[in-house]
Amino acid sequence: MRTIKFLLFFLMFAGIALAQEAGEKKKIIMVPVDKDGVQRVEIVGGEYFFDPEYIIVKKDIPVELIVKKKPGIIPHNIVIHSPEGGMDIRESMSADQRVIKFTPTKAGKYPFYCDKKLLFFKNHREKGMEGVIEVTE
């Protein structure tokens, strides 16, 4: 009887944990235009994540991405390969902030991701280290 109670308790706890994980929502940021006419947003990269992972900016207004990496030994970068939208970026990330400047030229949704990889393992993008920059009119 004790074993059954223990198993029921364990299964209930595991179910709650899985439900919370499945219910997590993406962090969405609408980037405001500062007084100097620039849209600025900080992006932190870490163990196979970007925070925030969905960024909304306006077309034809300069953007500054302030990127940095959480402390750790695993290398990360940020790649935005969307020249049609005015973004063609590949920048290594470190614990020190780096500022990436660009002006989006076309409305749409553009992926950003980390393409780092260790030997025979999946690359970081395949492990979920990706996000979206949405450019609006």
N, C-alpha and C positions, 0 to 999 in steps of 0.2 A: 504494500500500500504506500509506503514511504517513497519507493522508487517511482510509482505512478505519479504521486504528487510532485516529486522533483522534476520528472519529465514534463509534466503539464506546465509547471512554473517556468522551466527552461524554454519550452516552445512558445509560451506566451511572451516572455521577455524578448526572445529572438524575433518574433513576429512584430512586436512594437518597434524594435530597432530597424528592421527592414522597411516597415511602413514609413518611419520618419525619413529614412534615406531616400526612399522612392518619392516622397513628397517634397523634397528640397526643390526650391525654385531658383532659377538663374537670377543673379544680381544684375539688374538693368540700371544703367546710368544715363540720364539725359544731360549732356554736358552744356552748361550755361556759357554764354559769351561774356567774357570779362570786360571791364571798362575799356581796356586797350584793344578790344576787338578780336581777342584770341580765345579759342575754346581750349581749356586745359583740363586734363584728367590724369590721375595717377593709376598705373596698373602695376600690381604686384604679381610676380610669378613664383611658383613654388613646386612642391612635389606633385607635378602633373595637373596643375590648375593655373588659371589666371583669375584675378579678382580686381575689377569686375570682369565678367565674361561677355557682357553685351553692352555696347556703348552706342549711343545715338548722338550724332553730330549733324551740323548744318552744312550744306554744300556751299562752296566758294568762300568759306570763312576759315582762316588759318586754325590749325589744330596743333597743340603741343601735348604729346604723350610723355608723361614722366614715368619711366619704367625702372623697376628695381626688382631684385630677386631676394626671396627669403634666404636667410643664412643656410648654408649646407654645401656639400661637396659636389652635388650633381649639377652639371652645367646646363643652363637654359638660354634660349634666345627668343626673340619675337620676330616673326616673319609676316609681312603683309605684301603679298605679290598680286597687286591689282593695279597695274599701270593705267588701265582704262579709266580708273577712278581717281587717278592722281596719287596713288600710293604704291611705291615699290621699295620696301624696307626689309632689311635683315640686320638686326642689331643684337649683339650679345648682351645678356643681362648680368649684372653684378649686384652686390649689396649696396653699392653707391648708385645714386639716382643718375639716370641718363635722360636727356631730353631729345625727343624725336619730333621734328617739325615737318609738317606737310599741309597742303590745302586740298581737300577733296573736291573733285571737279565734276562728279557724276553721281546722281542719286542711285542708291542700291544697297545691297547687303554684301559686305566683304569680309571673308574670314581672316582671322589672325591666329597664329599658332606657333608652337615650338617644334622645330624639326630635328632637334638633337636626338641621338640614338647611341646606345651602348652595345657594341658587338652584335650578337645575334638576337637581341631583344627587340620588341616593338619600339618604334620611335615615340617620342613624347606626345605627338599629336594623336597617334593611335591609342594612347593611354588616357586621352581626354583633355590634354593641354591645348585647348583651342577656344576661340571666342568669335564674336561678330562685331564689326563696326557697321552700323546702319547709318547711311548718309541720307538725310531728308532735304527736301527743297526749302 
